[in-house]
Amino acid sequence: GKRKSLSASVMYDSDESEGSDILVRKVSAKRRCIVDDDESSEERQPHKTCPSENVSTSRKQKMLAKLKELVRQSTAPRSCSSANCEDSNTEAATEEEPLCQLPIIPSEGSETDSSSIKDFIAEDDDDDGDIDNTEHIKISDNFSCITSLLYLSRCDHYVHFKRIVKAFLINAIDDTFLSSLYDGTRQKKYAQDMLLSFHYLDDRFIQPRLENLICRSRWKDRYKERVDCYPDVRISLKNTKNMSCQACEMKRSCKFNVLLSGRLYNSKTLEVDDFMSNDKQVLKVGVVCANRTRVYHNLKHFKYKLYMDCSSVAELDGVEDEPVKDTVERLFSHLEESGWIQKRYNDLEDYMEDADSFQEEK
């Protein structure tokens, strides 16, 4: 037998054996429906043609869980490994909660995002149509919140970046600011927002891509540690020499010299260590390792280079006897109006794109 409903039909399996009474869901071709294995197994139980109210509530909860999972997947870095994605998504879910308070502005891609989320929503098959209106409102509210999070997670990267620039300007004037930010001394909202943005930059933008570049390479640990330690690099073309590449230790036609220099620094507080400050390393590498070094080094030391640029701006200001807050606001406004901040943000996006598109070593 078959019974009809507004959105879908439930019918017996096409198996001609009379003993077959397994229920299957016939879904319109215009809609894709993703159903949990648990849900399917409940529907396949014999003599159950109408789900109970408790099962219906359980399905709605599963749908909302799928919506949240879609948010995490859509905001993950494009090329990170599955393990890295899982870690970064988990952390991002807790970090981005404060963003719900920001105003929602529709973006050009919001229609696509909404349609992809709607694919997870299947209409109820009950003929009664007596679902409680409060359930509809609850589903609608949650759907709106998830859609809003999708938009915010994609459009507010620049907001995080501007907070970081402002934090660097403060630290350039008061060199204890970053250390007190990370040790928990500063608890005001503006400081906590800045700390959130630093975590966002490190854990969502930079670190997953660095790990992806390393896990797809044949670099030896010793070479990676050298690139990590030296904030300055110069890669130059030299005479070709058939030898063991000093990055991957594979036999290569090596024609690039990698010159590493600069002072070691703390990756969070950016305080420099003057020990062996004039030390330099020169290594001969092949073309693939040279290119990977450039891409990796640009991302690894981007935050430090940005801080050094902000420090230079503060040093060149020359205004004295002005409160730190006023100086920072004045310098920040000038950098934003001149396009300086946007230019640095574009550089970061270019570096991330280079990392995402870097080919795996053959």
C-alpha positions as CSV (number, residue, x, y, z in Angstrom):
1,G,0.0,0.0,0.0
2,K,1.1,3.7,-0.4
3,R,0.1,6.8,1.5
4,K,0.5,10.3,0.2
5,S,1.7,13.4,2.0
6,L,2.4,17.0,0.9
7,S,6.2,16.6,0.7
8,A,7.0,12.9,0.3
9,S,5.5,9.4,-0.1
10,V,6.1,6.3,2.0
11,M,5.7,3.1,0.1
12,Y,6.6,-0.6,0.4
13,D,9.8,-1.8,-1.1
14,S,9.7,-2.7,-4.8
15,D,10.7,-6.2,-3.9
16,E,7.9,-8.4,-5.3
17,S,8.1,-10.9,-2.4
18,E,4.9,-10.6,-0.3
19,G,6.7,-10.8,2.9
20,S,8.6,-7.6,2.3
21,D,7.2,-4.8,4.4
22,I,10.3,-2.6,4.8
23,L,9.5,1.1,4.5
24,V,11.5,3.3,2.2
25,R,11.3,7.1,1.8
26,K,10.6,8.4,-1.7
27,V,12.0,12.0,-1.9
28,S,11.3,14.5,-4.6
29,A,14.1,14.9,-7.1
30,K,14.2,18.6,-6.4
31,R,15.5,18.1,-2.9
32,R,18.5,16.2,-1.5
33,C,18.0,14.7,1.9
34,I,20.7,13.3,4.1
35,V,19.4,10.8,6.6
36,D,21.3,9.3,9.6
37,D,21.9,5.6,9.7
38,D,20.1,5.5,13.0
39,E,17.1,7.3,11.5
40,S,17.0,4.9,8.5
41,S,17.1,1.9,10.8
42,E,14.1,3.2,12.7
43,E,12.2,3.6,9.5
44,R,13.1,0.1,8.4
45,Q,11.6,-1.5,11.4
46,P,8.5,-3.5,10.5
47,H,4.9,-2.4,11.4
48,K,6.0,1.2,12.0
49,T,4.6,3.5,9.4
50,C,4.2,6.7,11.5
51,P,7.0,8.1,13.7
52,S,6.2,9.0,17.2
53,E,6.4,12.5,18.6
54,N,9.6,11.7,20.5
55,V,11.3,10.4,17.3
56,S,10.2,13.6,15.5
57,T,11.9,15.7,18.2
58,S,15.0,13.6,18.0
59,R,15.2,14.1,14.2
60,K,15.0,17.8,14.6
61,Q,17.9,17.7,17.1
62,K,19.9,15.6,14.6
63,M,19.2,18.1,11.8
64,L,20.4,21.0,14.0
65,A,23.6,19.0,14.8
66,K,24.1,18.6,11.0
67,L,23.7,22.3,10.5
68,K,26.3,23.1,13.1
69,E,28.7,20.6,11.5
70,L,28.2,22.3,8.1
71,V,29.2,25.6,9.7
72,R,32.4,24.1,11.0
73,Q,33.2,22.4,7.6
74,S,32.5,25.5,5.6
75,T,34.9,27.6,7.6
76,A,37.8,25.1,7.7
77,P,41.0,26.0,5.7
78,R,40.8,24.5,2.2
79,S,43.9,22.4,2.3
80,C,44.4,21.4,5.9
81,S,44.7,17.7,6.7
82,S,41.7,16.0,8.3
83,A,43.3,15.9,11.7
84,N,44.1,19.6,11.6
85,C,40.7,20.5,10.4
86,E,39.1,18.6,13.3
87,D,41.3,20.4,15.8
88,S,40.9,23.9,14.4
89,N,37.1,23.5,13.9
90,T,36.6,22.5,17.5
91,E,38.5,25.5,18.8
92,A,36.8,27.8,16.3
93,A,33.4,26.8,17.5
94,T,34.1,28.2,21.0
95,E,36.0,31.2,19.8
96,E,33.4,32.6,17.4
97,E,30.5,32.7,19.8
98,P,30.9,36.4,20.7
99,L,30.5,37.3,17.0
100,C,26.7,36.5,17.2
101,Q,26.3,40.0,18.7
102,L,27.4,41.7,15.5
103,P,24.8,42.9,13.0
104,I,23.9,40.6,10.1
105,I,24.4,41.9,6.6
106,P,23.5,39.6,3.7
107,S,26.5,38.7,1.5
108,E,26.6,37.8,-2.2
109,G,27.3,34.2,-1.3
110,S,24.6,33.9,1.3
111,E,22.0,32.4,-1.1
112,T,24.3,29.5,-1.9
113,D,25.1,28.9,1.8
114,S,21.4,28.9,2.7
115,S,20.5,26.4,-0.1
116,S,23.3,24.1,1.0
117,I,22.0,24.1,4.6
118,K,18.4,23.5,3.4
119,D,19.6,20.3,1.9
120,F,19.7,18.9,5.4
121,I,16.1,19.8,6.2
122,A,13.5,17.2,5.3
123,E,9.8,18.0,5.8
124,D,7.8,15.8,8.2
125,D,5.8,13.0,6.6
126,D,2.9,13.1,9.0
127,D,-0.5,13.7,7.4
128,D,-2.0,15.4,10.5
129,G,0.0,18.7,10.0
130,D,-0.5,19.2,13.8
131,I,3.1,19.9,14.6
132,D,3.4,22.4,17.4
133,N,4.0,26.0,16.1
134,T,6.7,26.5,18.7
135,E,8.7,23.7,17.1
136,H,8.6,25.5,13.8
137,I,9.7,28.7,15.4
138,K,12.6,26.9,17.2
139,I,13.8,25.4,13.9
140,S,13.5,28.7,12.1
141,D,15.4,30.6,14.9
142,N,18.2,28.0,14.9
143,F,18.4,28.1,11.1
144,S,18.8,31.8,11.2
145,C,21.5,31.6,13.8
146,I,23.5,29.1,11.8
147,T,23.1,31.1,8.6
148,S,24.3,34.2,10.5
149,L,27.4,32.3,11.8
150,L,28.2,31.2,8.3
151,Y,28.2,34.8,7.1
152,L,30.1,36.2,10.1
153,S,32.8,33.5,10.0
154,R,33.5,34.5,6.4
155,C,33.3,38.2,6.5
156,D,34.9,39.1,9.8
157,H,38.5,37.9,9.1
158,Y,39.4,41.5,8.4
159,V,37.9,42.6,11.8
160,H,40.2,40.1,13.5
161,F,43.1,41.4,11.5
162,K,42.4,45.1,12.5
163,R,42.3,44.1,16.2
164,I,45.8,42.5,15.8
165,V,47.2,45.6,14.2
166,K,45.8,47.7,17.1
167,A,47.3,45.3,19.6
168,F,50.7,45.6,17.9
169,L,50.5,49.4,18.0
170,I,49.8,49.2,21.7
171,N,52.7,46.8,22.3
172,A,55.0,49.0,20.3
173,I,54.4,51.8,22.8
174,D,54.0,49.6,25.9
175,D,56.1,46.5,25.4
176,T,54.4,44.6,28.2
177,F,51.0,44.6,26.6
178,L,51.3,41.2,24.7
179,S,52.8,39.4,27.6
180,S,50.1,40.6,30.0
181,L,47.5,39.7,27.4
182,Y,48.7,36.1,27.2
183,D,49.3,35.6,30.9
184,G,45.7,36.6,31.7
185,T,46.4,39.8,33.5
186,R,44.2,41.9,31.2
187,Q,40.6,40.9,31.4
188,K,38.8,43.8,29.9
189,K,36.6,43.1,26.9
190,Y,38.8,44.9,24.3
191,A,41.8,42.8,25.5
192,Q,39.9,39.6,25.4
193,D,38.7,40.4,21.9
194,M,42.3,40.9,20.8
195,L,43.3,37.6,22.4
196,L,40.5,35.9,20.5
197,S,41.7,37.4,17.2
198,F,45.3,36.3,17.9
199,H,44.0,32.7,18.4
200,Y,42.0,33.1,15.2
201,L,45.0,34.2,13.2
202,D,47.3,31.5,14.6
203,D,45.0,28.5,14.9
204,R,42.7,29.1,11.9
205,F,44.8,30.9,9.3
206,I,48.4,30.1,9.8
207,Q,49.1,26.9,11.8
208,P,46.9,24.5,9.8
209,R,48.6,25.6,6.5
210,L,52.1,25.3,8.0
211,E,51.4,21.8,9.1
212,N,49.9,20.9,5.7
213,L,53.0,22.2,3.9
214,I,55.2,20.1,6.2
215,C,53.3,16.8,6.1
216,R,53.3,16.9,2.3
217,S,57.0,17.5,2.1
218,R,60.2,15.5,2.6
219,W,61.9,18.1,4.7
220,K,64.1,16.9,7.5
221,D,63.3,18.1,11.1
222,R,66.6,19.9,11.3
223,Y,65.9,22.1,8.2
224,K,62.3,22.9,9.4
225,E,63.7,24.0,12.8
226,R,66.1,26.3,11.1
227,V,63.4,27.9,8.9
228,D,61.3,28.3,12.1
229,C,64.0,30.0,14.1
230,Y,65.2,32.7,11.6
231,P,62.7,35.5,10.7
232,D,64.7,36.7,7.7
233,V,65.3,34.7,4.5
234,R,66.9,35.4,1.1
235,I,66.6,32.8,-1.6
236,S,69.0,33.3,-4.6
237,L,69.8,31.4,-7.8
238,K,73.3,30.1,-7.9
239,N,75.3,27.6,-10.0
240,T,73.7,24.2,-10.4
241,K,75.2,21.4,-8.5
242,N,74.1,17.7,-8.4
243,M,74.1,16.9,-4.7
244,S,71.9,15.9,-1.7
245,C,69.4,18.7,-1.1
246,Q,70.0,20.2,2.4
247,A,66.3,20.4,3.0
248,C,65.0,16.9,2.1
249,E,68.4,15.1,1.7
250,M,67.3,13.7,-1.6
251,K,69.6,13.7,-4.6
252,R,68.7,16.8,-6.6
253,S,69.9,19.3,-9.1
254,C,70.4,22.0,-6.5
255,K,70.7,25.6,-7.8
256,F,69.3,27.8,-5.0
257,N,71.0,29.1,-1.8
258,V,68.7,29.8,1.2
259,L,70.2,32.4,3.5
260,L,68.6,32.4,6.9
261,S,69.2,35.2,9.5
262,G,67.6,37.3,12.1
263,R,67.0,37.1,15.9
264,L,65.0,34.3,17.6
265,Y,61.7,35.6,19.0
266,N,58.8,34.3,21.2
267,S,55.9,33.4,18.9
268,K,53.3,34.9,21.2
269,T,54.8,37.9,22.9
270,L,57.2,38.5,20.0
271,E,60.0,39.3,22.5
272,V,63.4,38.8,20.8
273,D,66.3,36.8,22.1
274,D,69.6,38.5,21.4
275,F,71.6,35.2,21.8
276,M,73.6,34.7,18.6
277,S,71.8,37.6,17.0
278,N,74.2,37.8,14.1
279,D,74.1,34.1,13.3
280,K,73.4,33.1,9.7
281,Q,72.8,29.8,7.9
282,V,73.3,29.1,4.2
283,L,71.9,26.0,2.7
284,K,71.8,24.7,-0.9
285,V,68.5,23.2,-2.0
286,G,66.6,22.1,-5.0
287,V,63.9,24.1,-6.8
288,V,60.9,22.5,-5.0
289,C,62.4,22.9,-1.6
290,A,63.3,26.5,-2.4
291,N,59.7,27.3,-3.4
292,R,58.3,25.5,-0.4
293,T,60.7,27.5,1.9
294,R,59.5,30.8,0.5
295,V,55.8,29.9,1.0
296,Y,56.4,28.4,4.4
297,H,58.6,31.2,5.7
298,N,56.1,33.9,4.5
299,L,53.3,32.5,6.6
300,K,55.5,31.3,9.6
301,H,56.9,34.8,10.2
302,F,54.1,37.0,8.9
303,K,52.9,38.0,12.4
304,Y,56.4,39.0,13.5
305,K,57.0,41.0,10.3
306,L,53.6,42.7,10.8
307,Y,54.6,43.6,14.4
308,M,58.0,45.0,13.2
309,D,56.2,47.2,10.7
310,C,53.8,48.5,13.3
311,S,56.7,49.2,15.6
312,S,58.4,51.3,12.9
313,V,55.2,53.3,12.4
314,A,55.1,54.1,16.2
315,E,58.8,55.0,16.3
316,L,58.5,57.4,13.4
317,D,55.5,59.2,14.9
318,G,57.5,61.5,17.1
319,V,54.5,62.8,19.1
320,E,55.2,62.9,22.9
321,D,53.2,63.5,26.1
322,E,50.1,61.9,24.6
323,P,48.1,59.2,26.3
324,V,48.8,55.7,24.8
325,K,45.1,55.2,23.9
326,D,45.0,58.5,22.0
327,T,48.3,57.7,20.2
328,V,47.1,54.3,19.2
329,E,43.7,55.5,17.9
330,R,45.4,58.3,15.9
331,L,48.0,56.0,14.3
332,F,45.4,53.2,13.6
333,S,43.0,55.7,11.9
334,H,45.9,57.0,9.7
335,L,46.9,53.4,8.7
336,E,43.3,52.4,8.0
337,E,42.5,55.5,5.9
338,S,45.8,55.3,3.9
339,G,45.0,51.6,3.0
340,W,48.1,50.4,4.9
341,I,46.1,47.8,6.9
342,Q,44.2,46.5,3.9
343,K,47.5,46.1,2.0
344,R,48.9,44.0,4.8
345,Y,45.8,41.9,4.9
346,N,45.9,41.3,1.2
347,D,49.5,40.1,1.7
348,L,48.3,37.6,4.2
349,E,45.6,36.4,1.9
350,D,48.2,36.0,-0.9
351,Y,50.4,33.9,1.4
352,M,47.6,31.7,2.4
353,E,46.6,31.2,-1.2
354,D,50.2,30.2,-2.0
355,A,50.1,27.6,0.8
356,D,46.7,26.2,-0.3
357,S,47.7,25.8,-3.9
358,F,51.2,24.5,-3.3
359,Q,51.6,21.2,-5.1
360,E,52.6,18.0,-3.3
361,E,56.2,17.1,-3.8
362,K,56.8,14.3,-6.4
